[in-house]
Structures are given as C-alpha cells and as structure tokens.
Amino acid sequence: MLPPSWDHQPTPVTARTPDPLTPTRDITHAHFQAGDTVVVLKGVAGGELWGDSMRIVAPSWHTPTDEDGWRLRDPTGGAQSYVTAHPRYLVHLSRRCPDCLIYLRAMEDALLTRFAGRDELIDCGWYTTTALGQLVHTADTRGSR
C-alpha cells in the first residue's frame, strides 16, 4: 500500500492528474478522532500510493470548505508543522477501517495503472496549503480565500 519511507521522499515530479474520488468522498467529521494517525494521499511512488503522514490534534473549522475539519500536526515539522484539513482528504493509518480501505483500493485502481512503470515520486497536484495553514484540495479552492 504505502512504502515505508513514503513521507520522506525527494522532491516529486508534478503530474497534474484528475482526482476521481476525493472531491465527492462522503466522510463525516466524526469519522476521525484526536490522536489518529492519517495520511493525505498525494500521488504515486515506485508503484505504490504516496502521501503525507500526520496526526490529528483537535477539531477545527476548515475555512475553504466552510465545514468541520481537523487540525493536523506534521511530525516532520517544517515551515508548516500544523495544518487544517477537511475529513474527506484523510485516510486512517493508525487503524484499518473499512471506509478508508475501500477508498485506498479505489485510489490504487485509479492511479497505479496510470503510472505503471514509473519509479519517480509523482505528485498529482491535488493539494495546496493556504497562507492561513489550510490544506485545500484543488476542487475546493475558492478565488476569494
């Protein structure tokens, strides 16, 4: 599923790819809890899904979507150690929940064949982080925010 070093890879090659599932994924705020370890899927690395691992810290309002979100802590720190994200962007790593496994398998089906045979780290270009530390999916961006 995810390579052991998936969150500490070199700078990825950006390959703008439509995200067939995340924008319509129906995951409620209650699906996740403070303390859960999650991944935000971003693309493919060496024939497997790749993303950023984070820990859920606390509930937070997700301004770009005007919905309940989660404050996430990036354990690697960096310029933005904390971001806020919408629940539909997240996938459980700390437990095997059926909803997240179904989503993972669907993402594998959608992406792995598309990038078969490519070994480099591929960022599908789905996310950006706003100046306010809001992780935003490209399908959720609004010009005024």
Salt bridges, closest charged atoms under 4 A:
ASP7 OD1 - HIS8 NE2 3.19
ASP19 OD2 - HIS137 NE2 2.64
ASP36 OD2 - HIS92 NE2 2.92
ASP52 OD2 - LYS42 NZ 2.52
ASP66 OD2 - ARG142 NH1 3.30
ASP66 OD1 - ARG145 NH1 2.82
GLU67 OE1 - HIS86 NE2 3.11
ASP99 OD2 - HIS31 ND1 3.87
GLU120 OE2 - ARG118 NH2 2.80
ASP140 OD1 - ARG88 NH2 2.70
